[in-house]
C-alpha cells in the first residue's frame, strides 16, 4: 500500500474523484516543482489540510496528532533547540523514558530524525501533524520562552535617557528591545487567534489587551516610559507621521508570523495619557477562502443561501454588528460566484483579503474615491457581480439598488439588529419601497456565538426560565462554561455563526412595496419558514455547542 501514489490512494479511499486528481496533477505540473501535491489539493479546496494530513498518515502508517488539542510537554519542547525546530518544521511533544515523540510533516525523512537524535541523545518516535499546526506550536512554545527576555530588554531600555526629540526618538525606537517588543506583541496575539490588539496608555503603566473570541483579554503590562517608543515604532512601520501626535492617524504594515504573511492595520488616537494604538490583524490571501459550506449554517439555512446566490440579478444583504463575520460570508459567496466567464468587482474599505480572479477596489476618501464615486465608475466597467463593502449612506444604497434593477447581482452589508429591520432601514435611507421590493433577493442577519470548550463544559438540566428563553416547554440537558488550560480558562474555544435568512418571496415583496413595518415583514418571513436568530442559538444550546449565557448575550432585546 505504501508504494501507491498518494493521489491514487485518495481516489481509492473516495476522498477525491479521479477528475479532481487529474486537475490537481495538472496544476502541480504548471507550478514546475514549486508546489507539493498536498499543497495543491488544499489550495483547490478538494480537501482540508487536516483531512489530507490524516489520509497521508494513514497511507504511511504513522500516527496522526492534532496539535491544537494535544497537551504538549514543555520539557520535551526544550529538548530540541529553536533553530533546529524551525529548520526542519518539527516540534518535540512528549518524553517517555529515553524516547522523544516528535511531530513532523515528513516522518520518513531519516536525516531529520537522525539530527534530532544526535542533538538530544534520545531515540525519536515520529508522529504526523500538519505543517501549519507545527509552525503555530513552534511559535507559541518558543516565543513564550522569549517574552520574558524581551520584557527584560525593554525594562533596561526604559531606564535609559527618555528624551522627546523626534529625530532622537526615531533612532531609539530602532533599538532592538522596542523592535522585538512590537514584533512579539503581534506574534503572540496572532497565535492566540486574536483579531485586535489594544495598546492603552495610563498614568503609571501601559496596558496591552487582545480581542479573542469577541472578548478583550489582557496580554501584558509594560512600563509607561516605554509607551512613546513603542507607539513611535508602530507608527513608523505603518507609514504614519511620527511627529504628529495631536490628531488620529491610520496606517498599515505586513508581518510574517509562523510562515503566514499578516496584513496589519494600525489606528492611533490621542488620549490624555498619550496615543492609544489599536491594531487589527487581518487574514491574508494566503489563508484559504472559506467555502459557503464552512460558514456554520444549518442545512436549512444553507439551502436558502445557496438558492439566493443562484439569482442572476438583485441585491443580497448581509447584516450584523461589527465583527460578526459579514465580510467572511460575502467572500464565501464571491468564491462560489467568481467563475472565468463573469466579471466580479468589489468596492471595500479596507480590502481585507486579496482574491484571485476578482477586481478589488480600495476606497480612499482623501482622494475623493468614496463608495458612491467608485460605484459609479464600476457600473461603467461592464460588471456581472458587484460587492459593496458597506451601504453607509443613502447615495451608495440608491446606486446599489439601481444597479440591481438594471441587471447586476449586488452583494453588500448593513449594520442592523436583524433581517427584517434591514429592509426598513433601506426605506428610511431614502430608497423607494417599490425599488427595494423589486430588487431585494434576500437578507442574511448573523452573529458569532462562542463555542463551549469540549474538555471542560459541565452538564446540568435547564430551568423553567431558561426553557422560556429557548422557547421549549420541558427541561433538557444543557452545558455551562467552566474553564481549563486547553481554553485559557475562558470556558470557550472558537466561535460559530448563527443566521436568520429572509427570502424575499412575492408575499414578503408585496408587504415591502406597501411600506410594511418590521413586525409585518417578520411575520410574513416566519410564515415562509424563516428561522430567527434565537431559534438557531437555542438549537446550539440544546445540542451542547454553546451556553445559555451566549443565547442571552447574542439575542437579548431582539
Secondary structure, DSSP 4 states (H G I P E B T S, - for coil): -TTS-HHHHHHHTTSS-HHHHHHHHHHHHHTTTSS-HHHHHHHTTSS-HHHHHHHHHHHHT--B--GGGS---HHHHHHS-HHHHHHHTEEEEEEETTEEEEEES-TT-HHHHHHHHHHHSSEEEEEE--HHHHHHHHHHHHHHHHHHHHHHHHHHHHTS-----HHHHHHHHTSHHHHHHHHHHHHHHHHTTEEEEEEEE-SSEEEEEEEETTEEEEEEEEEGGGHHHHHHHHHHHTT--TT--SS-EEEEEEEEETTEEEEEEEEEEEETTEEEEEEEEE--TTSPPPPGGGS---HHHHHHHHHHHT-SSEEEEEE-STTSSHHHHHHHHHHHH--TTS-EEEEESS--S--TT-EEEE-BGGGTB-HHHHHHHHTTS--SEEEES---SHHHHHHHHHHHHTT-EEEEEE--SSHHHHHHHHHHTT--HHHHHHHEEEEEEEEEEEEEPTTT-EEEEPPHHHHHHHT-SS--EEEE----GGGTTSSEEEEEEEEEEEE--HHHHHHHHTT--HHHHHHHHHHTTPPPHHHHHHHHHHTTSS-HHHHHHHHTT-
